[in-house]
Every structure is written in structure tokens, then in C-alpha cells.
Amino acid sequence: MPRVKKRGEGLWGDLQRAYDTYEHHSYTEEPPDEPFKEHWEAAGIRAALIFMGMPLLPVLLFRLRVFLYENEVPVLPYICDRLSTAIWHVTLGRYVSIGERPFIAHGHVVIDGRVVIGDDVALSPWVTIGLSGRRKHGFDLRGPTIGDRVFIGTGAKILGPITIGDDVRIGANSVVIDDVPSGATVVGTPARIVHTTVPFAEWKS
């Protein structure tokens, strides 16, 4: 499950890991343990394809914005946010925490509220993650907590203070408003579990 952590390598380490993730995904969709790169062209062409053909910039801008906030730099964090929204239609809110190696496939992603996202999470286009809009006790900033190695399909919505376990797959256009156990695959509106690697009794109880 995700955890809020301090990065020991600073801003440059964050930016390098973000680039490495997108470089890997430009060759293969497999997890980035051992990137498959042998058949590709020169590094300059590769870099151009990664920057122009994939939404790497929103991730870089997000890491830069977090660094600027932590160092109390005014105005520039807002500019980073506006650039991400204007160029790639990716909006990542002020209170969002994202782990290592996130992959946003094509843009048109909105994440807002107090959202915690783990490592190696892949987000397809038109994904929304954030507040549920249910205000029992007034306005609530709490959003989902999402585990590691989660795949979120095109158009999926994950809403409210719920927990998504590790290794979950969320189908396209699903609306997730309840907790999802680790290893589950969910589809539908509202989302229902269609497959799980965890025995039923363990998570139902």
C-alpha cells in the first residue's frame, strides 16, 4: 500500500525516475524491472518521442511543483499547474501524493483532494480520482488511497475516501465508490468485483 515518504535524492532524482518510466513504457508495457530497449534508435530521437508523444511533462511539472511548494517558492507552482492543464489536460491537485514511477498514458486526467497514490500506477485517458461530492458533515477533502501496481482503465472514476488495494485492475468507465481488495479486478457502475486473487472470505469479512 502507498505511504507518504520523503525522497532522499531530491528533485533531480524525481525527474530522472519520471523520465526513465516513460522511456521504458515507450518500448514495452511490461513492468520497468528490465527495460527492453535494444531495438530502438538514437537517444535524441528517443527523447523527442517520449516528450512529444507521451504525457511525461505533467509528471515532471508535478514533481517540480511539489519541490517548489516544499521550498515555499511563490507563483511558480501555480504556473506549473496551469501548464500541465493547458498542454496535456492533466490536473493534479495541491494535496495529491503520488509514489514512484506513475504512468499517465495520454492525458485528460483529473486528480484532486487528499489523494494518496502508490508506486507503479498506470492511468488511462479520461480518468477522474477525487472527492465523492457526498457532504454528510460538510465539505470533505478526503479522496481515495490507491495501492501499488494498480491499472486504471479509460474513463474510470474513483471517488471518495475509499481504499484501493495493491495489484488492482479497474475496468474502463467503471465508477468505484467502495473499497477494493488487493488483487481484484472491478468493472461496472457502480464497480463490482469480477475476479480476485484473494479468497472471498478474507476480504468480505
Secondary structure, 3 states (H helix, E strand, C coil): CCCCCCCCCHHHHHHHHHHHHHHHHCCCCCCCCCCCCCCCCCHHHHHHHHHHHCCHHHHHHHHHHHHHHHCCCCCHHHHHHHHHHHHHCEEECCCCEECCCCEECCCCEEECCEEEECCCCEECCCCEEECCCCCCCCCCCEEEEECCCCEECCCCEEECCCEECCCCEECCCCEECCCECCCEEEECCCCEEEEECCCHHHHHC
